[in-house]
Amino acid sequence: MIRDERIPADQLRRIDEEIRSEWPTGDEVDFEEAIAYHESLPDRKRFADVLESADKPLLQPRAGVPRLEDQIDLLEYLHGEGKADLLPTTIDSYTRDNEYEKAQEGLEKARETDEDTLNGFPAVNHGVEGCRELIEAIDAPIEVRHGTPDARLLAAITFAGGFQSFEGGPISYNIPYTKRHGLEETIERWQFVDRLAGAYTERGVRINREPFGPLTGTLVPPSIAIAIMLIEGKLAATQGVRSITLGYGQVGNVVQDVAALNALQKLGDEFLPDEVVVTTVFHEWMGGFPPDEARANGVIGLGGMTAAIAQPDKVITKSPQEFQGVPTKEANAAGLRTTRQVIDMAIEQDIDIDGIEEEQELIERETRCLMDTVLEHDDGDVVQGTLKAFDTGALDVPFAPSDSAKGAVLPARDDDGRVRIFEWGDLAMDDDIKEIHKARLSRRADTEGRDQSFRMVADDVDAISDGKLIGRPQ
Ligand SMILES: CCC[C@H]1O[C@@H](n2cnc3c(N)ncnc32)[C@H](O)[C@@H]1O
């Protein structure tokens, strides 16, 4: 039975040898040599230091293409033209599914035909050497962004390759991303990733870990997202991670988004050990975007405005081509500049909005209800408490493709456009909080002259891509 306990050194070594045999590039990994490589990197490439010393939100896009020279060109462009403060390397879907053979075929096809069939950078196939060429070429810190339930080999290779930031976690890269990996399996496998990051940390190379806050990206109630961030942060801290960036995906109501970001930082500082430096990242709207690029820029601008008020440590930007999928480098850079323009115009203003404190108190109360049910189980072991909470539905994620979550919770926007819970399933929540949600949803029902129903939820899912926030009946 796995528990929230640090992986012993002999077990770390055994797993490391086992996973490095999964692809030939695993042989390039040598921990001591990798420590020396990281020590050779200049301060401006040390991800945690750059992030944690910033005095205003840093901007970071998503970006990944198959070939190394193209990835270098892309990141140079986003750094130069997009003025990104932090850069990504988004990993392709085959690698995320540990399909390294197919990723290899895709990489070779791209090299032969100039045609990119992979939707990201196959870092395992590029190996430690390829990753280092990328790190050497780019004059800014770079994070590995992906969606990998079993990220052990990806971590071993990219950490050795000079990357100092790694996104994801055992819940946030399970629930939204996979059906076939059980939660206990992904928790155990991510304990290795975090222990490896902790091993680098103990040698002075502080690997930053960023649990994936947006989850399914569709109307996720803030307290559910924050509870999962706190759980993944605690699991990472146990393994020795000391730089943790907790994530949150914009829902689009400015009061609720600012309140959620404030709650995320406050609860992160409270629930994670004092030796951890806790930062926050705000993901611009992760749901459906308008196809019209001018409207898409409006969505991006609202994200910038929200970030200027809440001032998270980092913002993950979107592009006006979001509706179409992976953006061109020009569109990706434009999304960075749109966000920067709004932040820089708004951040020096004294903008006081009513209701933020009240909403933050509600979000904090909800999150504590969820955390209590996880931590009260048995002897407070976070792993066992988390497994039990998802198994009973006491913790749940709406629209979760994974069998690890019941998906019995249904969100809907209230008359103000804030995300409330319409169907609670077995979610652990105080009755008076449920009454608050019910009252706010019934106010919308009155406004719209209809009963609270699943219809509201369905209307809300497409509202923003249709140009609105709330899915009002036509
Ligand atoms: C959480 C992931 C969804 C977001 O991740 C973006 N995304 C995925 N793959 C790439 C890539 N290779 N380059 C730039 N953006 C990418 C999508 O557009 C979407 O916004």
The ligand as an SDF file (V2000), in Angstrom:
LIG
                    3D

 20 22  0  0  0  0  0  0  0  0999 V2000
   -3.3520   21.9430  -21.7340 C   0  0  0  0  0  0  0  0  0  0  0  0
   -3.0060   21.8370  -23.1590 C   0  0  0  0  0  0  0  0  0  0  0  0
   -3.9540   22.5510  -24.0870 C   0  0  0  0  0  0  0  0  0  0  0  0
   -3.3060   23.7870  -24.6920 C   0  0  0  0  0  0  0  0  0  0  0  0
   -2.0010   23.4810  -25.1530 O   0  0  0  0  0  0  0  0  0  0  0  0
   -1.8170   24.0740  -26.4270 C   0  0  0  0  0  0  0  0  0  0  0  0
   -0.8070   23.2830  -27.1320 N   0  0  0  0  0  0  0  0  0  0  0  0
   -0.7640   21.9410  -27.2250 C   0  0  0  0  0  0  0  0  0  0  0  0
    0.3100   21.5690  -27.9500 N   0  0  0  0  0  0  0  0  0  0  0  0
    0.9470   22.7100  -28.3050 C   0  0  0  0  0  0  0  0  0  0  0  0
    2.1230   23.0030  -29.0500 C   0  0  0  0  0  0  0  0  0  0  0  0
    2.8530   22.0100  -29.5910 N   0  0  0  0  0  0  0  0  0  0  0  0
    2.4910   24.2920  -29.2200 N   0  0  0  0  0  0  0  0  0  0  0  0
    1.7320   25.2870  -28.6870 C   0  0  0  0  0  0  0  0  0  0  0  0
    0.6130   25.0880  -27.9710 N   0  0  0  0  0  0  0  0  0  0  0  0
    0.2370   23.8070  -27.7890 C   0  0  0  0  0  0  0  0  0  0  0  0
   -3.1880   24.0450  -27.0690 C   0  0  0  0  0  0  0  0  0  0  0  0
   -3.2870   25.0470  -28.0660 O   0  0  0  0  0  0  0  0  0  0  0  0
   -4.0600   24.3390  -25.8810 C   0  0  0  0  0  0  0  0  0  0  0  0
   -4.1480   25.7450  -25.7320 O   0  0  0  0  0  0  0  0  0  0  0  0
  1  2  1  0
  2  3  1  0
  3  4  1  0
  4  5  1  0
  4 19  1  0
  5  6  1  0
  6  7  1  0
  6 17  1  0
  7  8  1  0
  7 16  1  0
  8  9  2  0
  9 10  1  0
 10 11  1  0
 10 16  2  0
 11 12  1  0
 11 13  2  0
 13 14  1  0
 14 15  2  0
 15 16  1  0
 17 18  1  0
 17 19  1  0
 19 20  1  0
M  END
$$$$
